[in-house]
């Protein structure tokens, strides 16, 4: 299963979901690869010290014919069974590099076909845009998970995202499925959060995950210590909620 975690809005919890879902899958004994496709490289620095990396990175795997994802990925310390394909700021140049190529949208798919049998799950963290990088992730994925922040503008841009997913399904990846919409940064104390939940339910129906990710200081802190929530604060609400989400994901796939 290849899960692209996608939303063109920033600050909705894509990276938090990517790092903690992949960590939870690995802790369940499922061999998991986390691919960082965001030039900001937040998933990468959530697990490793950036200064300790000298490359190659995902840019090289997508841009250079003699470099592959298998050359890029490295094991994550503290989490047996979890591997990371790191990003760097150089990934911001990949769109210009691939733009004129006929098979530019299929570059990641071609790479993952070489290694997908080595993993039970591949999780892809995408940038907050609907450009060529995100398109590559959608073409390569079997499922899309859409984090949606519990805020007034939560559904802004959702139509564009769903339209893009529909276009990918029409031609490039007919088997792509929406795994679900995940409500993040939820504050159950406010009436607004409950109203937003109702609006999201109207758009996504039964594809909204029952699990809701609450606002959490622990979730915000854990990447600074290069840890998932499960090792940083295993008894926290965030750990419990991402564990529940992982159970839901497994039940859906």
Secondary structure, DSSP 8 states (H G I E B T S, - for coil): -EEEE--SSSSSSHHHHHHHHHHHHHHTT--EEEEE--TT-HHHHHHS-GGG-----HHHHHH-TT--HHHH-EE-TTSTTEEEE---GGGGGHHHHHTT-TTGGGHHHHHHHTTGGG-SEEEEE--SS-SHHHHHHHHH-SEEEEEEESSTTTTTTHHHHHHHHHHHHHTT-TT-EEEEEEEEEE-TT-HHHHHHHHHHHHHHGGGEEEEEEE--HHHHHHGGGT--HHHH-TTSHHHHHHHHHHHHHHHH-
